Amino acid sequence: MDQNDTKRVSPDIIKICMKEYYTYIATNKTNTVLYTGITNNLERRIFEHKNKALPGFTSKYNVNKLVWYENFN
């Protein structure tokens, strides 16, 4: 592939390759526990925390309140 080939790549293909991710901090109701996480779907991940969809730390300590996030790609 030469330099001219990169000019022919569809913008849609480039968009698919450039995923967006989120770093976030969540806590519990009394703000006594902090949890940091990384995800590519923040809305889904917070839903999972709130509904205790996955066993583990956040379910055990009732971490379900988003306090900060930042997106990056």
C-alpha positions as CSV (number, residue, x, y, z in Angstrom):
1,M,0.0,0.0,0.0
2,D,1.4,3.4,-1.0
3,Q,0.6,6.9,0.3
4,N,-2.2,7.4,-2.3
5,D,-4.1,4.3,-0.9
6,T,-4.7,6.0,2.4
7,K,-6.4,8.9,0.7
8,R,-9.0,6.4,-0.7
9,V,-10.1,5.1,2.7
10,S,-13.7,6.0,3.4
11,P,-14.4,8.4,6.3
12,D,-16.9,5.8,7.6
13,I,-14.2,3.2,7.9
14,I,-11.9,5.7,9.8
15,K,-14.8,6.4,12.2
16,I,-15.3,2.7,12.9
17,C,-11.6,2.3,13.7
18,M,-11.6,5.3,16.1
19,K,-13.4,3.9,19.1
20,E,-14.4,6.2,21.9
21,Y,-13.7,5.2,25.5
22,Y,-14.5,6.6,28.9
23,T,-12.6,6.7,32.1
24,Y,-15.0,7.2,35.1
25,I,-15.2,7.3,38.8
26,A,-18.3,6.0,40.7
27,T,-19.2,5.9,44.3
28,N,-21.9,4.6,46.7
29,K,-24.8,6.4,48.2
30,T,-22.8,7.6,51.2
31,N,-19.7,8.5,49.1
32,T,-17.5,6.2,51.2
33,V,-16.2,4.0,48.4
34,L,-14.5,5.0,45.1
35,Y,-14.4,2.9,42.0
36,T,-12.5,3.8,38.8
37,G,-13.3,2.1,35.5
38,I,-12.8,2.3,31.8
39,T,-15.5,1.4,29.2
40,N,-16.5,2.0,25.6
41,N,-20.2,2.4,26.6
42,L,-20.6,4.5,29.7
43,E,-24.4,4.5,29.7
44,R,-24.5,0.7,29.6
45,R,-21.8,0.4,32.2
46,I,-23.6,2.6,34.7
47,F,-26.8,0.7,34.1
48,E,-24.9,-2.5,35.0
49,H,-23.6,-0.9,38.2
50,K,-27.0,0.3,39.2
51,N,-28.7,-3.1,38.5
52,K,-25.8,-5.1,40.0
53,A,-25.6,-7.0,36.7
54,L,-22.1,-8.4,37.4
55,P,-20.9,-9.9,40.6
56,G,-17.9,-8.2,42.2
57,F,-16.6,-5.2,44.0
58,T,-19.3,-2.7,42.8
59,S,-22.1,-5.0,43.6
60,K,-20.7,-5.8,47.0
61,Y,-20.2,-2.2,48.0
62,N,-23.3,-0.8,46.2
63,V,-21.3,1.4,43.8
64,N,-23.9,2.9,41.5
65,K,-23.4,6.7,41.4
66,L,-21.3,8.3,38.6
67,V,-19.3,11.2,40.0
68,W,-16.9,12.0,37.1
69,Y,-16.1,10.8,33.6
70,E,-13.9,11.8,30.7
71,N,-14.0,10.5,27.1
72,F,-11.0,9.8,24.9
73,N,-10.2,8.0,21.7
